[in-house]
Amino acid sequence: MNCLVCERALQDRNRPYHPHCAQVLFGSSFVPAIGFAYADIPTEAQKLIGKMSISGVQPKLSVVVNKDEKRFSVVPTGGTHILKPTPEAFPFLSENENLCMNLSREMGIETPPHGLVKMADDRLAYVIRRFDRDTVGNKIPVEDFAQLLGKTDKYDGSVEQIGKFLKRHSCVPFIDTQKLFVRILFFFLMGNGDAHLKNFAFVWRPAGYRLADGYDIVSSRLAFAKESDEMAITVGGRKNRLVKKDFEDLAKYLEIADRQRDRFFEMARALGANMGAYVRNSFLPQKQRDELMAIFQERFARLF
């Protein structure tokens, strides 16, 4: 049995989480219960009508850990976490997202604390701590790149446009452009073709504005087999048939030194060497594990 957060083996099989993983995700020594099932989501969502601004096709609920009752409570404001049950149309999307978020960390991509939780009907849902709230619940200034670039269509943009903005406005542009490059490289390998402009954000930090941590990272090609494009926004003017030279050109545009670029490629190679083990440890069923490996191996072969 593996931990519902990090997906590594548990020593105590009577507990679904490593104590450290639970503490980081929930901020408590106990695991909050979820007192409703997937079928109850429409009722729970009614509590939030007109109160939330989180977009997307997946059901999303703003929740907070109720320490008195030791459970998650749905709240219209002041939520510390986002609960994302798997939609009926896309089975195992929660398991998909947790794996991809864990794999992104293996590539050095920073992510908020996240994991899987069991609902009242024993279905797994994905939960993530909000990165736009501080430790006492105050809102942190965040804008996504559709807003920053003045785009009404979140798919109408390019990685280069994000990079240009970061070079001009990030307080550490040389770091954030590298983070952007690694993220795009990882998204390509994982088949994340739905990383649109709203999936990149600019967040206020004490030293100034920075590229926000990674979020909403999934293998959309695994979830949506008929997905038409490999990338949601263009790389070098294209969304499809990307090869290694496209990433070399992107690194050059982002002013990343060749030696640093090659280090990122080596990180991708290392991920490839261990990918099978990571996927086997995940909570995806075998069929989806096999499909994800096929997606990754086809993309990996184009680069290496």
Phi and psi in degrees as a GROMACS rama.xvg file:
@    title "Ramachandran Plot"
@    xaxis  label "Phi"
@    yaxis  label "Psi"
@TYPE xy
-114.133  157.729  ASN-2
-65.1766  137.421  CYS-3
-74.4151  -2.87877  LEU-4
-102.955  -68.7255  VAL-5
-86.9862  -13.8574  CYS-6
67.7006  19.9862  GLU-7
-97.3137  163.268  ARG-8
-61.7699  143.939  ALA-9
-98.8838  138.101  LEU-10
-80.9632  -40.1197  GLN-11
-96.4083  102.115  ASP-12
-75.9426  -3.22486  ARG-13
-88.4485  -4.83155  ASN-14
-121.292  134.509  ARG-15
-81.6407  -4.37428  PRO-16
-136.171  150.039  TYR-17
-65.9631  141.693  HIS-18
-53.8779  -41.5134  PRO-19
-65.7592  -42.4049  HIS-20
-61.6243  -42.9723  CYS-21
-64.5506  -41.5017  ALA-22
-63.9055  -43.2324  GLN-23
-65.9956  -43.1408  VAL-24
-75.0341  -47.849  LEU-25
-96.0598  -17.1427  PHE-26
69.7216  25.6653  GLY-27
-152.397  163.743  SER-28
-83.4237  -10.8665  SER-29
-107.57  162.2  PHE-30
-97.7512  116.149  VAL-31
-64.4839  135.91  PRO-32
-81.3261  157.648  ALA-33
-113.934  115.487  ILE-34
-88.0316  16.957  GLY-35
-141.649  159.506  PHE-36
-102.072  175.557  ALA-37
-59.4446  -38.1006  TYR-38
-63.3114  -19.253  ALA-39
-87.7855  -4.51669  ASP-40
-56.2288  -44.8331  ILE-41
-56.2559  -38.481  PRO-42
-66.3442  -45.5948  THR-43
-64.3957  -38.0131  GLU-44
-66.3083  -27.6343  ALA-45
-59.4699  -27.6263  GLN-46
-67.5359  -17.1667  LYS-47
-109.989  -1.54229  LEU-48
-56.2997  127.155  ILE-49
78.6027  2.81938  GLY-50
-113.205  -20.1107  LYS-51
-114.108  151.167  MET-52
-117.86  11.3237  SER-53
-76.8424  124.068  ILE-54
-102.162  171.992  SER-55
127.512  163.971  GLY-56
-83.9884  -22.2087  VAL-57
-77.5016  137.172  GLN-58
-57.5571  132.665  PRO-59
-136.551  131.467  LYS-60
-123.103  136.077  LEU-61
-82.4043  124.639  SER-62
-133.38  162.291  VAL-63
-137.364  148.736  VAL-64
-77.4437  114.916  VAL-65
-86.9816  101.05  ASN-66
-71.3  -25.5711  LYS-67
-70.2062  -42.5412  ASP-68
-97.1528  -3.99812  GLU-69
55.0924  49.2329  LYS-70
-151.13  168.131  ARG-71
-82.1371  134.681  PHE-72
-114.598  135.132  SER-73
-76.7941  130.669  VAL-74
-133.555  145.717  VAL-75
-75.8236  -29.8531  PRO-76
-141.544  160.343  THR-77
76.7437  16.7666  GLY-78
-67.3811  145.182  GLY-79
-102.143  -19.5388  THR-80
-134.431  159.322  HIS-81
-113.508  124.884  ILE-82
-100.351  126.591  LEU-83
-125.321  90.8737  LYS-84
-65.907  152.892  PRO-85
-72.0327  125.243  THR-86
-69.5428  149.882  PRO-87
-57.8867  -34.7418  GLU-88
-71.1811  -20.7125  ALA-89
-131.832  80.3024  PHE-90
-57.0411  142.688  PRO-91
66.248  23.7049  PHE-92
-67.1389  -33.5325  LEU-93
-64.6491  -44.6938  SER-94
-64.3314  -37.6328  GLU-95
-59.4151  -49.7494  ASN-96
-66.8839  -41.6455  GLU-97
-63.4151  -41.7957  ASN-98
-62.3547  -47.5325  LEU-99
-64.4569  -37.2762  CYS-100
-67.2255  -38.4166  MET-101
-66.6167  -42.2109  ASN-102
-64.3859  -34.6206  LEU-103
-61.6932  -33.7148  SER-104
-66.041  -32.0614  ARG-105
-65.2912  -22.441  GLU-106
-93.7158  7.15961  MET-107
84.0281  10.4389  GLY-108
-82.8625  123.364  ILE-109
-76.7851  137.606  GLU-110
-136.911  154.496  THR-111
-67.623  160.414  PRO-112
-57.193  138.329  PRO-113
-156.04  166.416  HIS-114
176.851  -171.749  GLY-115
-108.257  146.379  LEU-116
-135.215  153.589  VAL-117
-93.9388  131.564  LYS-118
-83.1597  178.658  MET-119
-63.3305  -24.0699  ALA-120
-95.2606  12.5574  ASP-121
73.0202  4.2113  ASP-122
-74.2071  144.971  ARG-123
-84.0809  138.711  LEU-124
-125.974  157.504  ALA-125
-98.2073  137.888  TYR-126
-132.574  141.739  VAL-127
-139.1  139.794  ILE-128
-74.4493  137.272  ARG-129
-68.9785  131.973  ARG-130
-92.0108  -5.02961  PHE-131
-100.024  21.4227  ASP-132
-132.754  142.725  ARG-133
-85.376  -173.811  ASP-134
-66.3989  -18.0086  THR-135
-109.098  9.57555  VAL-136
94.051  2.25245  GLY-137
-74.3352  145.044  ASN-138
-74.1898  134.366  LYS-139
-98.8813  133.847  ILE-140
-59.5937  124.127  PRO-141
-141.437  137.83  VAL-142
-135.123  137.363  GLU-143
-84.3475  168.385  ASP-144
-78.0718  -14.4986  PHE-145
-66.3231  -42.4292  ALA-146
-66.26  -47.1304  GLN-147
-64.6622  -34.0296  LEU-148
-94.5322  1.85047  LEU-149
67.9768  35.8126  GLY-150
-101.68  131.426  LYS-151
-86.9749  -23.113  THR-152
-105.1  114.669  ASP-153
-68.4897  -11.327  LYS-154
-97.8684  -1.2041  TYR-155
-96.2049  81.3973  ASP-156
-173.989  179.983  GLY-157
-139.096  158.717  SER-158
-63.253  -36.075  VAL-159
-62.7174  -35.8357  GLU-160
-64.8304  -40.7731  GLN-161
-63.3244  -44.7914  ILE-162
-61.0478  -41.6673  GLY-163
-61.5647  -41.714  LYS-164
-63.5411  -44.4118  PHE-165
-62.2869  -40.2456  LEU-166
-62.4553  -30.517  LYS-167
-88.3551  -33.8948  ARG-168
-120.828  -16.1768  HIS-169
-69.7473  146.364  SER-170
-74.2444  -16.7975  CYS-171
-136.9  70.7426  VAL-172
-59.724  -36.1292  PRO-173
-67.454  -25.7578  PHE-174
-82.6628  -45.2921  ILE-175
-68.5419  -32.4219  ASP-176
-68.5393  -33.9478  THR-177
-66.6722  -41.5212  GLN-178
-61.2354  -40.2345  LYS-179
-62.6814  -44.9489  LEU-180
-59.4867  -48.226  PHE-181
-61.2974  -39.5667  VAL-182
-63.3078  -45.1769  ARG-183
-65.8663  -40.5139  ILE-184
-59.9892  -45.2819  LEU-185
-66.2223  -43.7766  PHE-186
-58.3714  -42.4564  PHE-187
-60.3765  -48.2503  PHE-188
-62.741  -37.0923  LEU-189
-84.2001  -6.74931  MET-190
75.0572  35.5665  GLY-191
-90.3425  86.1936  ASN-192
-93.5454  13.9298  GLY-193
-121.89  24.084  ASP-194
-84.5107  81.2432  ALA-195
-87.1742  -174.81  HIS-196
-61.7922  -29.5431  LEU-197
-76.1587  -9.03141  LYS-198
-92.8587  8.94247  ASN-199
-126.022  136.219  PHE-200
-139.109  159.505  ALA-201
-114.301  124.567  PHE-202
-126.405  145.695  VAL-203
-78.3373  128.174  TRP-204
-121.082  163.737  ARG-205
-52.586  -32.414  PRO-206
-87.3938  -9.65408  ALA-207
138.132  -169.716  GLY-208
-79.6353  139.739  TYR-209
-136.623  159.771  ARG-210
-63.161  127.853  LEU-211
-70.057  160.724  ALA-212
-57.8866  159.511  ASP-213
-69.6783  143.014  GLY-214
-152.74  164.465  TYR-215
52.2725  41.7237  ASP-216
-95.5207  113.843  ILE-217
-137.532  162.797  VAL-218
-87.9428  93.1257  SER-219
-67.5743  -28.7423  SER-220
-65.1579  -32.9743  ARG-221
-70.2195  -41.3477  LEU-222
-75.5679  -36.9659  ALA-223
-122.408  88.5909  PHE-224
-60.1618  -26.64  ALA-225
-94.5829  16.6563  LYS-226
-53.694  131.844  GLU-227
-82.9437  -33.385  SER-228
-115.908  147.755  ASP-229
-75.5987  -30.4228  GLU-230
-129.507  147.777  MET-231
-80.3208  -32.332  ALA-232
-123.977  157.436  ILE-233
-76.0079  151.8  THR-234
-124.22  114.411  VAL-235
61.9929  30.9722  GLY-236
85.4082  1.6438  GLY-237
-129.586  154.681  ARG-238
-112.449  -6.15216  LYS-239
-137.135  164.266  ASN-240
56.3974  39.3554  ARG-241
-74.445  144.986  LEU-242
-132.923  -179.713  VAL-243
-58.7436  -38.6329  LYS-244
-60.4587  -32.2634  LYS-245
-61.9212  -37.7495  ASP-246
-77.1299  -32.5904  PHE-247
-64.1368  -41.7257  GLU-248
-66.459  -37.931  ASP-249
-63.7212  -43.8744  LEU-250
-59.7311  -40.1607  ALA-251
-64.3181  -42.8125  LYS-252
-62.2641  -38.2308  TYR-253
-80.4294  0.65863  LEU-254
62.9921  40.8683  GLU-255
-94.3584  127.695  ILE-256
-61.4232  147.508  ALA-257
-56.7422  -41.2805  ASP-258
-63.101  -39.9731  ARG-259
-69.5096  -41.6831  GLN-260
-57.4952  -45.3551  ARG-261
-65.142  -31.5646  ASP-262
-64.2283  -38.2075  ARG-263
-67.4859  -38.0947  PHE-264
-62.4067  -38.6882  PHE-265
-66.2318  -34.2799  GLU-266
-62.3389  -39.1448  MET-267
-66.8816  -38.4636  ALA-268
-61.6472  -43.1308  ARG-269
-63.1435  -38.9851  ALA-270
-61.0207  -42.5367  LEU-271
-60.8397  -36.7489  GLY-272
-66.9544  -27.5478  ALA-273
-110.369  2.3218  ASN-274
-58.631  -42.4812  MET-275
-58.0822  -41.7818  GLY-276
-67.6447  -42.0479  ALA-277
-60.6459  -44.6832  TYR-278
-67.9535  -38.9633  VAL-279
-62.6827  -32.3304  ARG-280
-80.51  -8.02274  ASN-281
-77.0772  175.078  SER-282
-97.8635  10.751  PHE-283
-70.9649  146.454  LEU-284
-69.3654  163.261  PRO-285
-58.1204  -40.0232  GLN-286
-58.8997  -45.217  LYS-287
-73.0684  -30.5303  GLN-288
-60.2224  -46.6066  ARG-289
-63.0952  -41.8348  ASP-290
-65.6484  -40.4639  GLU-291
-65.8317  -40.7214  LEU-292
-62.2811  -38.209  MET-293
-65.2073  -41.267  ALA-294
-61.1025  -49.4901  ILE-295
-62.5319  -45.942  PHE-296
-64.9281  -35.7968  GLN-297
-66.7271  -43.1922  GLU-298
-68.2756  -41.5713  ARG-299
-59.6386  -40.9952  PHE-300
-64.4885  -28.3083  ALA-301
-71.3235  -26.1232  ARG-302
-94.1491  -33.4943  LEU-303
